[in-house]
Amino acid sequence: MSKTEDLEMESDEMMKKETHDNGTPAPKNTQYWVVLILVIIIMFMFLILVFFTILQFIQYGNLTEEQTLLMNDVSNLSSLLEHIEKIVADLTLRQDDLIYQQEILSTKQSRVSFKLERLDSELELERNITDRLSTDLENVKQGTRPLSNDIQRISGAVGKLADGIQKAHGPSTPLCETHWVHYGLSCYYKSWKAESWEDARKDCKYNMSDLVVINGEDEMNFLYHFSEQEVTWIGLAEERGIWKWVDDTSYEMTPTHWQYGGPYPWPASDLKKKDECAYLLKEHSWSHDKCSHKFMYICENKRILL
């Protein structure tokens, strides 16, 4: 047998000896079991205490870790709060700067509005002056056109008188060269070949004359018949959107005979080109075309009678 079994048998025998005949255990044995039970209870409670202590330590460790995390979060939040405070301060400065800039812009806007109002007033004044000048110019035109016609009639009469004087003195002192026709105080020549406007003017200047300038209704009627109702260049050309006669006679002060009441309105980009010239039509009117086109032309040599 093993030693354990031997001890158990000896223990049983001792228990039997210490037991009374009626089976009641002896008092010493009762105390032993009570002490044993108390020791077991104490050990069990100690184990429970150790378990709870360990559990508390574990929870304390977790709490410490959580506290550390919370402290880190608090530190991060503090840094974030400081950053936000800096941003708020910067935004406040920017807001103040924007308010200042807005005040400056408001002041400038007020000045610009004042200048615009003054410019509007000046523009309105200039418009009124322009309207008055246009009215005065139209009145001058209406007054000078009859005068121009009267001058043309006087010139025609003087021309007829000169023709009469020339006929009285005989053909020895002709008023105009050969192939030239006399009318009023000028001699006129109609080309027999077509040229561009520039070449036509060069040919007229070569013959001590220039392209014809039409000063009145009588001269227009004469040229209508003299041109034999052919398309012929005249001494009127456009320069930067302004029509000018070759001898600088005022375009505004002389009567015009445009086919449709005025020259064609070209785009503004074409106004910089001096490439539009006027010509006579067989319909007793004017029109204009590219100066490079080739038409017949009429030269005028103005005579001064002494």
Secondary structure, DSSP 8 states (H G I E B T S, - for coil): --HHHHHHHHHHHHHHHTS-TTS---HHHHHHHHHHHHHHHHHHHHHHHHHHHHHHHHHHHHHHHHHHHHHHHHHHHHHHHHHHHHHHHHHHHHHHHHHHHHHHHHHHHHHHHHHHHHHHHHHHHHHHHHHHHHHHHHHHHHHHHHHHHHHHHHHHHHHHHHHHHHHHH-TTS-SS-TT-EEETTEEEEE-SS-B-HHHHHHHHHHTT-EE----SHHHHHHHHHHTTT--EEEEEEEETTEEEETT---TTTS---BTTSS-----GGGGG---EEEEE-TTSSEEEEETTS-BEEEEEEE----
